[in-house]
Amino acid sequence: MASWLDDARQHANSNMTIMLIGNKSDLAHRRAVSTEEGEQFAKENGLVFMETSAKTAHNVEDVSFNVYLVISTMQAIFYCTYGLVMEI
């Protein structure tokens, strides 16, 4: 996971928000990473962390809403920045 994160940060926009989404949270008996480990990794690396399950619908709407918030916030920042650049 750490090497993937390094690659993403190296090749992408430095202002991007990275969300770590744990899927299939309904399969506790097959879990490879605990919630606490996911939260800790996210905290140490400045990521947004959530867990979800499509099967039980746990957090599906919350994840979708958080993705929407990140995208709409970034668009607002882009438009604001773009507007400031145009005024100069």
C-alpha positions as CSV (number, residue, x, y, z in Angstrom):
1,M,0.0,0.0,0.0
2,A,2.8,2.4,0.9
3,S,4.5,2.0,-2.5
4,W,1.2,2.5,-4.3
5,L,0.7,5.7,-2.4
6,D,4.2,6.9,-3.2
7,D,3.5,6.2,-6.9
8,A,0.2,8.1,-6.8
9,R,1.8,11.1,-5.2
10,Q,4.8,11.1,-7.5
11,H,2.7,11.0,-10.7
12,A,-0.4,13.0,-9.8
13,N,-1.4,16.5,-8.9
14,S,0.1,17.5,-5.5
15,N,-3.2,19.1,-4.5
16,M,-5.2,15.9,-4.8
17,T,-7.2,14.4,-2.0
18,I,-6.6,10.7,-1.6
19,M,-9.3,8.6,0.0
20,L,-8.6,5.1,1.3
21,I,-11.8,3.1,1.1
22,G,-12.0,-0.3,2.7
23,N,-14.5,-2.4,0.8
24,K,-16.4,-5.6,1.8
25,S,-16.5,-4.5,5.5
26,D,-19.3,-7.1,5.9
27,L,-16.7,-9.9,5.6
28,A,-15.1,-9.6,9.0
29,H,-14.0,-13.2,9.1
30,R,-11.9,-12.7,5.9
31,R,-10.5,-9.3,6.9
32,A,-6.8,-8.8,6.2
33,V,-6.5,-5.3,7.6
34,S,-8.3,-4.2,10.8
35,T,-10.3,-0.9,10.9
36,E,-7.7,0.4,13.3
37,E,-4.8,-0.4,11.0
38,G,-6.6,1.3,8.1
39,E,-7.3,4.4,10.2
40,Q,-3.8,4.6,11.5
41,F,-2.3,4.2,8.0
42,A,-4.7,6.9,6.7
43,K,-3.8,9.2,9.6
44,E,-0.1,8.8,9.1
45,N,-0.4,9.5,5.4
46,G,-2.9,12.3,5.4
47,L,-5.7,10.3,3.8
48,V,-9.4,10.2,4.2
49,F,-10.4,6.8,5.5
50,M,-13.8,5.0,5.3
51,E,-15.0,1.5,5.2
52,T,-18.0,0.3,3.2
53,S,-20.0,-2.7,2.1
54,A,-22.0,-2.8,-1.1
55,K,-23.7,-6.0,0.1
56,T,-25.1,-4.5,3.3
57,A,-25.0,-0.9,2.0
58,H,-22.9,0.1,5.0
59,N,-21.5,3.6,4.4
60,V,-22.2,3.5,0.7
61,E,-24.0,6.8,0.7
62,D,-21.5,8.4,3.1
63,V,-18.6,7.4,0.8
64,S,-20.4,8.7,-2.2
65,F,-21.2,12.0,-0.4
66,N,-17.6,12.4,0.7
67,V,-16.3,11.9,-2.8
68,Y,-18.9,14.5,-4.0
69,L,-17.7,16.9,-1.3
70,V,-14.0,16.5,-2.3
71,I,-14.8,17.0,-6.0
72,S,-17.1,20.0,-5.5
73,T,-14.6,21.6,-3.1
74,M,-11.7,21.1,-5.5
75,Q,-13.9,22.6,-8.3
76,A,-14.7,25.6,-6.2
77,I,-11.0,26.1,-5.4
78,F,-10.2,25.8,-9.1
79,Y,-12.8,28.3,-10.2
80,C,-11.8,30.7,-7.4
81,T,-8.1,30.4,-8.4
82,Y,-9.0,30.7,-12.1
83,G,-11.0,33.8,-11.4
84,L,-8.1,35.3,-9.5
85,V,-5.6,34.5,-12.2
86,M,-7.9,36.2,-14.8
87,E,-8.1,39.4,-12.7
88,I,-4.3,39.8,-12.7
